[in-house]
């Protein structure tokens, strides 16, 4: 929909306010502790998951006041909320106990194959295989599983805050690039694959080796840097990756059915009516076999869905300035610009806007998408799975908040690794041309 210029300018201001708000949530959580009289309000403003929903609601009120309620409703109906709904469903199913225990057993089995202490090996496998698995089960599901396992076996222990931020920074970056082996798993690739005719072979040839190498290098460097605090509890994590003694063993058939539900949702990811119907069957199944379940993370998943829905609503009003910016860039500038813009906009929205530009070169396509997945770990809003990881891991940090500034700093080193892998050969060519 086309809105008058004042509405577009106001929407850009509100978007900037929302971005600043995500960097200020720690301040509001602090206020909730020192100003208990209005703790409820401060807690609400301190919830990252509510930020974009709140500012999107303000934008809709402004639209209704300026051009009428009908146009505001029409705008909402014009937005595609498939991604928020999918992330909600994928989070809940991936976090169910049978799926989580199956993933833990598989990762523990891989860790036992590595010639290193069990705890260190498990950490490396979680940080590498977990994100790469996102290319099969989609990034939101991989983020949910990996974050839950990290929370239960590593981040809940007495690690220094610096180490915790380093883990979350690498996790966010690795999930963003780890889903780049297939055309349906990473949101920024999914948004352009159909328009540009990218099949699995093409995506694998463009990003596959670089993405896999980036994930493994980042995981290996982090594991080496944290080897001492990780070694302090050698053996504990590997043992805890098995089914706890207090839990009733989960029958193979129950685990298999849960995995089939997850696979079905992934396959039906483009069809919200279908995967939501499958989700209702899943809820019925979990109700019938409650003794094999932990409480489903419905609240956390709903908050993440609300965050993404707000981002879709408010982000859709930014086309008027984002698309001309992308059109005016090319080559290295586009790659670096897309990496930076991803930090303040959802990377899927960024590539979608780029796909609307007509007559672009293959270099433009690669630079845009490579930049979007490279910068996908810099902030909570940069990549759709990040709010899921944030929601799961926030309780491991002071004031139950992951500081946006510290996350950005922690994510910079693994992001630079991705920059070198995705654009290093072009940097080298550029340098050689200048020297010549």
Buried (B, 14 or more C-beta within 10 A) or exposed (E): EEBEEEBBEBBBEBBEBBBEBBBBBBBBBBBBEEEEEEBEEBBEBBBBBBBBBBBBBBBBEBBBEBBEEEBBEEBBEEBEBBBBBBBBBBBBBBBBBBBBBBBBBBBBEBBEEEEBBBBBBBBBBBBBBBBBBBBBBBBBBBBBBBBBBBBBBBBEBEBEEEBBBBBBBBBBBBBBBBBBBBBBBBBBBBBBBEEBEBEBEEBBEBBBEBBBBBBBBBBEBBBEBBBEBBEEBBEBBBEBBEBEEEEEEBEEEBBEBBBEBBBBBBEBBEEBEBBBEBBEEBEEBBEEBEEBBBEBBEEBBBBBBBBBBBBBBBBBBBBBEBBEBBBEBBBBEBBBBBBEBBBBBBBBBBBBBBBEBEEBEEBBBBBBBBBBBBBBBBBBBBBBBBBBBBBBBBEBBEBBBBBBEBBBBBBBBBBEBBBBBBBEEBEEEEEEEEEE
